[in-house]
């Protein structure tokens, strides 16, 4: 008689899934959601003109403010910027979870593995052939179809690089080797991008440099109509694969023994992660560290690696971190703006260092 052997249930330190503490999960998600909500309001309130949070909330719910002109500032400038930050942070964090699971690598992420570099190449190709001009950035003059083409090209570039890295990772066992390969692919793509922009006019080169710093400020309501559906629909699709991702943590052979179509799961993961990372990069630039750091923060706060809870928690955490970074980039009380990537590095680099120290024993310890 053949008996069914249940999947092993052990601690997270071995990389396998265990039953989560529901109370801790709820508290953790509530904390991430609360920080994201407060940061969302403060990101709208802080800027060259201070708008009291009470007035911000009133305007958001259709009320009036105590000063003329604040409604236009909130609705036309700061609200789309804050929504963009929340969506980009959530999307990058979810993509980071996917890649860390797919590669079983605690340091995998859109920026680290060169995915953002591939997306940047797609952006450069579209911009150089679209004839966009001006000093306001890449998106000026492209129009609705240009925005869509930009997103498609960026996603295609990120998919190409991620597919190449995935192909190499299946032939090596070392985490360090996979990371080095990802970095080298990123450098190759970066070199190609540099060649493409080398012959561009000075205004276009300046626009590219500004874009490469990362920013949530250049996205309008029209562009959000492309960004928001992609991130939301892709995020929902990723959550539907949570059980398959849990099984992948046990190894591809064990996942196959549980009835998981490993190849199909791998393809879906690559497409969704690349799509989100590519679209976010197209509109906000290559944002570093959020995709690597936030999933680890979510695991530490929730105390579980169960993707049913980890994915929504990472989305909330990513939104919160991106909004906090946007607040930090605004230099409250001054007219200048810090490069967004500088702020995300200050937030994410300590988390990455902690992960490296914590996971020196094995590649499955994330």
QUIMOFEN-V466514 format. One record per pair of residues at least 24 apart in sequence whose ideal C-beta (glycine too) atoms are under 10 Angstrom apart, sorted by sequence separation. I is the first residue (numbers start at 1). J is the second residue. D is the distance in whole Angstrom. If there is no record, write none. Layout:
I,J,D
I,J,D
This chain:
49,73,6
92,116,9
125,149,10
126,150,5
129,153,9
161,185,5
164,188,10
241,265,6
244,268,8
245,269,7
290,314,10
293,317,9
294,318,5
297,321,8
48,73,9
125,150,10
126,151,9
160,185,9
161,186,7
164,189,10
244,269,9
293,318,9
294,319,9
322,347,10
47,73,8
56,82,10
126,152,8
127,153,9
294,320,9
321,347,6
47,74,10
51,78,8
122,149,10
123,150,6
126,153,5
161,188,9
241,268,6
290,317,9
291,318,8
294,321,6
321,348,8
49,77,10
122,150,8
123,151,9
125,153,6
126,154,8
161,189,6
240,268,9
241,269,7
290,318,6
293,321,7
294,322,9
44,73,9
45,74,9
49,78,10
122,151,9
124,153,9
125,154,9
160,189,8
290,319,10
44,74,6
47,77,8
122,152,8
123,153,7
124,154,10
238,268,9
321,351,10
44,75,10
47,78,6
119,150,10
122,153,4
123,154,5
125,156,9
126,157,10
158,189,10
237,268,8
238,269,8
241,272,8
290,321,6
46,78,9
119,151,10
121,153,9
122,154,4
125,157,8
157,189,7
289,321,9
290,322,6
44,77,9
45,78,8
121,154,9
122,155,7
124,157,9
44,78,4
47,81,9
119,153,8
120,154,8
122,156,6
123,157,8
237,271,9
238,272,5
43,78,7
44,79,6
119,154,4
121,156,9
122,157,3
157,192,10
237,272,6
238,273,8
287,322,8
290,325,8
43,79,10
118,154,8
119,155,7
121,157,5
122,158,7
157,193,9
289,325,9
44,81,8
45,82,10
118,155,9
119,156,9
120,157,7
121,158,9
122,159,9
234,271,9
235,272,9
43,81,7
44,82,5
116,154,9
118,156,8
119,157,5
120,158,9
122,160,9
234,272,5
237,275,10
238,276,8
284,322,9
287,325,8
40,79,9
43,82,5
44,83,10
118,157,4
119,158,4
121,160,8
122,161,10
233,272,9
234,273,9
237,276,10
42,82,9
43,83,10
117,157,8
118,158,5
119,159,9
121,161,8
234,274,10
41,82,9
116,157,9
117,158,9
118,159,8
119,160,10
234,275,6
235,276,8
40,82,5
43,85,6
115,157,9
116,158,7
118,160,6
119,161,8
230,272,10
233,275,9
234,276,5
280,322,10
39,82,9
40,83,8
43,86,9
115,158,5
118,161,3
119,162,10
233,276,10
234,277,10
114,158,9
115,159,9
117,161,7
118,162,7
231,275,9
40,85,8
113,158,10
115,160,10
116,161,9
118,163,10
230,275,6
231,276,6
234,279,8
39,85,9
40,86,6
115,161,6
118,164,9
230,276,7
39,86,9
114,161,5
115,162,5
118,165,10
110,158,7
113,161,7
114,162,8
230,278,9
231,279,7
36,85,10
37,86,10
113,162,7
227,276,10
230,279,5
231,280,7
36,86,7
39,89,10
114,164,9
115,165,8
229,279,10
230,280,9
297,347,10
110,161,10
113,164,10
114,165,7
228,279,10
293,344,8
297,348,9
300,351,9
110,162,9
113,165,5
227,279,6
230,282,10
288,340,9
289,341,8
293,345,10
296,348,10
36,89,9
113,166,9
226,279,7
227,280,7
230,283,10
287,340,7
288,341,5
291,344,10
294,347,9
36,90,9
108,162,10
285,339,9
286,340,10
287,341,7
288,342,9
289,343,10
290,344,6
293,347,7
294,348,8
297,351,6
300,354,9
227,282,8
285,340,7
286,341,7
288,343,10
289,344,5
293,348,4
296,351,6
300,355,10
113,169,9
226,282,9
227,283,5
249,305,7
284,340,8
285,341,8
288,344,5
289,345,6
292,348,6
293,349,8
295,351,10
296,352,8
299,355,10
108,165,9
226,283,8
227,284,8
249,306,9
287,344,6
288,345,6
289,346,9
290,347,8
291,348,9
292,349,10
293,350,8
294,351,8
297,354,10
249,307,8
289,347,7
290,348,6
293,351,4
296,354,8
300,358,9
103,162,10
223,282,9
224,283,9
246,305,8
248,307,9
289,348,3
292,351,8
293,352,6
296,355,5
102,162,9
223,283,6
245,305,10
246,306,6
247,307,10
288,348,7
289,349,6
292,352,6
295,355,10
108,169,9
245,306,9
246,307,5
287,348,10
288,349,9
289,350,10
293,354,9
305,366,8
103,165,8
245,307,4
246,308,8
289,351,8
293,355,8
296,358,9
95,158,9
99,162,8
102,165,10
103,166,8
220,283,10
243,306,10
244,307,9
245,308,9
289,352,7
292,355,8
296,359,9
98,162,10
102,166,7
105,169,8
216,280,10
219,283,5
242,306,8
243,307,8
246,310,9
104,169,9
113,178,8
114,179,10
117,182,9
124,189,10
128,193,10
218,283,7
219,284,7
242,307,4
243,308,8
245,310,9
99,165,9
103,169,6
112,178,10
113,179,8
117,183,9
120,186,9
138,204,9
214,280,10
218,284,8
241,307,8
242,308,5
245,311,8
95,162,10
99,166,9
102,169,9
103,170,10
108,175,9
112,179,7
114,181,9
115,182,8
118,185,8
121,188,10
122,189,10
125,192,9
129,196,10
135,202,10
140,207,8
214,281,9
216,283,9
217,284,9
218,285,9
242,309,9
299,366,7
107,175,7
113,181,9
114,182,5
117,185,8
118,186,8
121,189,5
124,192,8
125,193,9
128,196,6
133,201,8
135,203,6
139,207,10
215,283,10
216,284,6
239,307,8
242,310,8
105,174,10
106,175,8
107,176,9
113,182,4
114,183,6
117,186,4
120,189,7
121,190,8
124,193,5
127,196,9
128,197,7
134,203,7
135,204,9
137,206,10
138,207,6
215,284,6
216,285,9
238,307,9
239,308,8
242,311,6
105,175,5
108,178,8
112,182,6
113,183,8
114,184,8
115,185,9
116,186,8
117,187,8
118,188,10
119,189,9
120,190,7
121,191,10
123,193,8
124,194,9
127,197,9
133,203,7
134,204,9
137,207,6
138,208,7
211,281,10
214,284,6
215,285,6
241,311,9
242,312,9
296,366,7
104,175,8
105,176,10
107,178,9
108,179,8
111,182,10
112,183,7
114,185,4
115,186,8
117,188,8
118,189,5
121,192,6
122,193,9
124,195,10
125,196,7
128,199,9
133,204,7
135,206,7
136,207,8
137,208,9
211,282,10
214,285,4
216,287,9
240,311,10
295,366,8
103,175,8
107,179,6
113,185,8
114,186,3
117,189,4
118,190,10
120,192,10
121,193,5
124,196,5
128,200,6
132,204,8
135,207,6
138,210,9
139,211,9
147,219,10
151,223,9
211,283,10
213,285,7
214,286,6
215,287,9
239,311,5
105,178,6
109,182,9
113,186,7
114,187,8
116,189,9
117,190,5
120,193,6
121,194,10
124,197,6
127,200,8
131,204,10
134,207,8
137,210,7
138,211,5
147,220,9
150,223,9
211,284,9
212,285,6
213,286,9
214,287,5
238,311,6
239,312,7
104,178,10
105,179,7
108,182,8
112,186,8
114,188,8
115,189,10
116,190,10
117,191,10
118,192,10
133,207,9
136,210,9
137,211,6
152,226,10
211,285,5
212,286,6
213,287,10
214,288,7
103,178,6
107,182,9
111,186,8
114,189,6
117,192,9
118,193,9
121,196,8
132,207,8
135,210,9
147,222,7
148,223,10
151,226,6
155,230,8
210,285,9
211,286,9
236,311,10
103,179,9
114,190,8
117,193,7
124,200,9
128,204,8
147,223,5
150,226,9
151,227,8
214,290,10
235,311,8
238,314,10
239,315,9
105,182,9
127,204,7
148,225,10
208,285,10
235,312,9
238,315,9
137,215,8
140,218,9
144,222,7
147,225,9
148,226,6
103,182,9
139,218,6
143,222,9
144,223,9
147,226,6
151,230,7
235,314,10
124,204,10
127,207,8
128,208,10
137,217,9
138,218,8
139,219,8
147,227,9
235,315,6
127,208,8
137,218,5
139,220,8
142,223,10
144,225,8
136,218,7
137,219,10
144,226,8
170,252,9
99,182,10
139,222,9
232,315,10
124,208,7
127,211,9
139,223,7
231,315,9
123,208,9
15,101,10
124,211,10
120,208,9
123,211,8
15,104,7
123,212,10
15,106,10
120,211,9
120,212,7
116,212,10
170,266,9
190,286,10
116,214,9
166,266,7
186,286,10
166,267,10
111,214,10
166,269,9
163,267,10
166,270,6
165,270,10
216,322,7
162,269,9
163,270,6
216,323,9
162,270,6
163,271,10
162,271,9
216,325,9
217,326,9
216,326,6
159,270,7
162,273,7
163,274,8
214,325,9
215,326,9
158,270,10
159,271,7
162,274,5
217,329,9
161,274,8
216,329,9
217,330,9
251,364,9
159,273,9
160,274,8
215,329,8
250,364,10
158,273,8
159,274,4
162,277,8
214,329,9
249,364,8
155,271,9
158,274,4
159,275,8
161,277,10
162,278,9
213,329,9
157,274,9
158,275,8
161,278,10
249,366,9
156,274,8
158,276,9
159,277,9
160,278,10
155,274,6
156,275,10
158,277,5
159,278,7
154,274,9
155,275,5
157,277,10
158,278,4
217,337,8
154,275,9
155,276,8
157,278,7
158,279,9
155,277,8
156,278,7
158,280,9
215,337,8
152,275,10
154,277,9
155,278,3
158,281,7
217,340,9
151,275,9
154,278,4
155,279,6
157,281,9
158,282,9
213,337,9
215,339,8
216,340,7
153,278,8
154,279,6
155,280,10
157,282,9
213,338,9
214,339,7
215,340,5
88,214,9
152,278,8
154,280,9
155,281,9
213,339,4
214,340,4
215,341,9
89,216,9
151,278,7
152,279,9
154,281,5
155,282,8
212,339,9
213,340,6
214,341,4
88,216,6
150,278,10
151,279,5
154,282,4
213,341,6
214,342,9
87,216,9
150,279,9
151,280,9
153,282,8
154,283,8
210,339,9
212,341,8
213,342,8
214,343,9
85,215,10
86,216,9
151,281,9
152,282,9
214,344,7
84,215,9
85,216,4
88,219,9
150,281,10
151,282,5
84,216,4
85,217,9
87,219,9
150,282,5
151,283,7
83,216,9
84,217,8
149,282,10
150,283,8
81,215,9
82,216,8
84,218,9
85,219,9
148,282,10
81,216,5
84,219,4
147,282,8
80,216,9
81,217,5
83,219,8
84,220,9
91,227,9
95,231,10
98,234,10
147,283,8
80,217,9
81,218,9
87,224,8
91,228,10
94,231,8
80,218,10
81,219,7
83,221,9
78,217,10
80,219,6
81,220,10
84,223,8
88,227,8
91,230,8
92,231,9
95,234,9
77,217,8
80,220,6
84,224,7
87,227,6
91,231,4
94,234,8
95,235,9
98,238,6
101,241,10
80,221,5
83,224,6
87,228,6
90,231,7
91,232,9
94,235,5
97,238,8
79,221,9
80,222,9
86,228,10
89,231,10
90,232,9
93,235,10
77,220,10
80,223,8
81,224,10
84,227,7
87,230,9
88,231,8
91,234,7
95,238,8
98,241,9
101,244,10
102,245,8
139,282,9
76,220,9
80,224,6
83,227,9
84,228,9
87,231,5
91,235,7
94,238,6
101,245,5
104,248,8
138,282,9
139,283,7
76,221,8
79,224,10
83,228,7
86,231,9
87,232,8
90,235,7
94,239,8
97,242,10
100,245,10
101,246,9
104,249,7
138,283,9
75,221,9
102,248,7
104,250,10
80,227,10
84,231,10
91,238,10
98,245,7
101,248,6
104,251,8
138,285,9
87,235,9
97,245,8
101,249,6
104,252,9
137,285,9
100,249,10
98,248,10
119,274,8
123,278,9
118,274,8
122,278,7
126,282,8
115,273,8
119,277,6
120,278,10
123,281,7
115,274,7
118,277,9
119,278,4
122,281,8
123,282,6
113,273,10
118,278,8
119,279,8
122,282,7
123,283,9
115,276,10
116,277,7
119,280,8
120,281,6
115,277,5
116,278,9
119,281,4
120,282,9
123,285,9
102,265,9
110,273,8
115,278,8
118,281,9
119,282,6
123,286,9
101,265,10
102,266,7
109,273,10
110,274,9
113,277,10
116,280,9
117,281,9
108,273,10
116,281,5
120,285,8
110,276,8
111,277,9
115,281,8
119,285,10
120,286,6
102,269,5
110,277,4
119,286,7
101,269,8
102,270,7
109,277,9
110,278,9
116,285,9
117,286,7
98,268,9
99,269,8
110,280,8
111,281,9
116,286,4
98,269,5
99,270,9
102,273,8
110,281,8
115,286,9
116,287,7
97,269,10
98,270,9
101,273,10
116,288,8
43,216,9
95,269,9
98,272,7
99,273,6
98,273,4
99,274,10
111,286,6
116,291,9
97,273,9
98,274,10
110,286,8
111,287,7
112,288,8
115,291,8
95,272,8
96,273,8
110,287,8
111,288,4
112,289,9
94,272,9
95,273,4
98,276,9
99,277,9
110,288,9
111,289,7
113,291,9
94,273,8
95,274,8
98,277,10
109,288,9
111,290,8
112,291,8
113,292,9
95,275,9
109,289,8
110,290,9
111,291,6
112,292,6
91,272,10
92,273,10
95,276,5
96,277,9
109,290,8
110,291,4
111,292,7
91,273,10
94,276,7
95,277,5
109,291,4
110,292,8
93,276,10
94,277,10
95,278,10
108,291,9
109,292,4
91,275,9
92,276,7
108,292,7
109,293,8
175,359,8
91,276,4
92,277,7
95,280,8
107,292,6
109,294,9
178,363,9
90,276,9
91,277,8
106,292,9
109,295,8
108,295,9
175,362,9
176,363,9
88,276,9
91,279,8
92,280,6
175,363,5
87,276,10
91,280,5
92,281,9
106,295,9
107,296,10
174,363,8
175,364,10
90,280,10
106,296,7
173,363,8
88,279,9
89,280,9
100,291,9
175,366,10
87,279,10
88,280,5
92,284,9
99,291,7
100,292,8
87,280,8
88,281,9
91,284,10
96,289,10
98,291,9
99,292,9
106,299,10
96,290,7
97,291,9
101,295,9
88,283,8
89,284,10
92,287,6
95,290,9
96,291,3
100,295,6
84,280,9
87,283,9
88,284,5
91,287,10
92,288,10
95,291,6
96,292,6
99,295,9
100,296,8
87,284,9
88,285,9
92,289,9
93,290,6
94,291,9
96,293,8
97,294,8
98,295,9
89,287,8
92,290,5
93,291,6
96,294,6
97,295,5
84,283,7
85,284,8
88,287,6
91,290,9
92,291,4
93,292,9
96,295,5
97,296,10
100,299,10
84,284,7
90,290,9
91,291,9
92,292,9
93,293,9
94,294,9
95,295,10
96,296,9
89,290,6
92,293,10
93,294,4
94,295,9
97,298,8
85,287,10
88,290,8
89,291,9
92,294,8
93,295,6
96,298,10
97,299,9
92,295,10
90,294,9
93,297,9
101,305,9
89,294,8
93,298,8
100,305,10
101,307,7
97,305,9
98,307,9
101,310,9
97,307,7
101,311,10
97,310,6
98,311,9
97,311,6
94,310,9
97,313,9
98,314,10
93,310,10
94,311,6
97,314,5
93,311,9
94,312,9
96,314,7
97,315,9
95,314,9
93,313,9
94,314,6
93,314,4
94,315,5
97,318,9
90,312,9
92,314,9
93,315,6
96,318,8
92,315,10
93,316,9
95,318,9
90,314,8
91,315,8
93,317,6
94,318,7
89,314,10
90,315,4
93,318,3
17,243,10
89,315,8
90,316,7
92,318,6
93,319,8
89,316,9
90,317,8
91,318,7
92,319,10
93,320,10
17,245,10
87,315,10
89,317,8
90,318,5
91,319,9
93,321,8
17,246,5
86,315,9
89,318,4
90,319,5
92,321,9
93,322,8
16,246,9
17,247,9
86,316,9
88,318,8
89,319,5
90,320,9
92,322,8
111,341,9
87,318,9
88,319,9
89,320,7
90,321,10
91,322,9
17,249,6
86,318,8
87,319,8
89,321,6
90,322,8
16,249,6
17,250,8
85,318,10
86,319,4
89,322,3
111,344,9
15,249,6
16,250,6
85,319,7
86,320,8
88,322,6
89,323,7
14,249,10
15,250,8
16,251,10
85,320,10
87,322,9
88,323,10
89,324,9
14,250,10
15,251,9
83,319,10
85,321,9
86,322,7
89,325,8
12,249,10
82,319,10
85,322,4
86,323,6
89,326,9
111,348,9
16,254,9
84,322,9
85,323,5
88,326,10
7,246,9
85,324,9
109,348,9
7,247,8
82,322,9
83,323,10
85,325,8
86,326,9
112,352,9
82,323,7
85,326,5
8,250,8
81,323,10
84,326,9
85,327,9
7,250,7
109,352,9
82,326,7
85,329,10
81,326,7
82,327,10
107,352,7
8,254,9
106,352,9
7,254,8
78,326,10
107,355,7
81,330,10
106,355,5
107,356,7
7,257,9
106,356,8
7,258,7
5,257,10
78,330,10
88,340,10
92,344,10
106,358,8
107,359,8
106,359,5
105,359,10
85,340,9
89,344,9
100,355,10
106,362,10
107,363,10
106,363,7
104,362,10
105,363,6
106,364,9
108,366,9
104,363,6
105,364,10
106,365,7
107,366,9
103,363,9
104,364,6
106,366,3
105,366,8
32,294,9
104,366,8
32,297,9
101,366,9
32,298,7
100,366,6
28,297,10
29,298,9
32,301,7
28,298,8
31,301,7
32,302,9
28,299,10
31,302,10
28,300,9
29,301,9
28,301,4
29,302,8
27,301,8
28,302,4
27,302,9
28,303,8
25,301,9
26,302,9
28,304,9
24,301,8
25,302,5
24,302,6
25,303,8
24,303,5
25,304,7
33,312,9
36,315,9
37,316,10
40,319,8
43,322,9
44,323,10
24,304,8
29,309,7
32,312,9
33,313,9
36,316,6
39,319,8
40,320,9
43,323,5
46,326,9
47,327,10
21,302,8
25,306,8
28,309,8
32,313,6
35,316,8
36,317,8
39,320,6
42,323,8
43,324,8
46,327,6
20,302,7
21,303,6
22,304,10
31,313,9
32,314,9
33,315,10
34,316,9
35,317,8
36,318,9
37,319,9
38,320,9
39,321,9
41,323,9
42,324,9
43,325,10
44,326,10
45,327,9
46,328,10
48,330,8
50,332,8
20,303,7
21,304,7
25,308,9
26,309,9
29,312,7
32,315,9
33,316,5
36,319,5
37,320,9
39,322,9
40,323,6
43,326,5
44,327,10
47,330,6
48,331,9
50,333,8
20,304,4
25,309,5
29,313,5
32,316,4
33,317,9
35,319,9
36,320,4
39,323,4
42,326,9
43,327,5
46,330,5
47,331,10
48,332,9
18,303,9
19,304,8
20,305,9
24,309,10
25,310,9
28,313,6
31,316,9
32,317,5
35,320,4
36,321,9
38,323,9
39,324,5
42,327,6
46,331,9
47,332,8
48,333,9
18,304,7
20,306,5
29,315,10
30,316,9
31,317,9
32,318,9
33,319,9
34,320,9
35,321,9
36,322,9
37,323,9
38,324,10
39,325,9
40,326,10
43,329,10
46,332,5
48,334,8
12,299,7
17,304,8
18,305,8
19,306,8
22,309,9
25,312,10
29,316,6
32,319,8
33,320,8
36,323,6
39,326,8
40,327,10
43,330,8
45,332,10
46,333,9
48,335,6
12,300,10
17,305,6
18,306,8
20,308,9
25,313,8
28,316,9
29,317,9
32,320,6
35,323,8
36,324,9
39,327,6
42,330,10
47,335,10
48,336,10
16,305,8
17,306,5
20,309,6
28,317,9
31,320,9
32,321,9
35,324,8
48,337,9
15,305,8
17,307,8
20,310,9
42,332,10
47,337,10
12,303,8
17,308,10
12,304,7
12,305,5
17,310,10
12,306,9
13,358,10
13,359,10
15,362,8
13,361,9
14,362,8
15,363,8
16,364,8
13,362,9
15,364,3
14,364,6
15,365,7
13,364,9
14,365,8
15,366,7
12,364,10
13,365,6
12,365,8
13,366,10
12,366,9
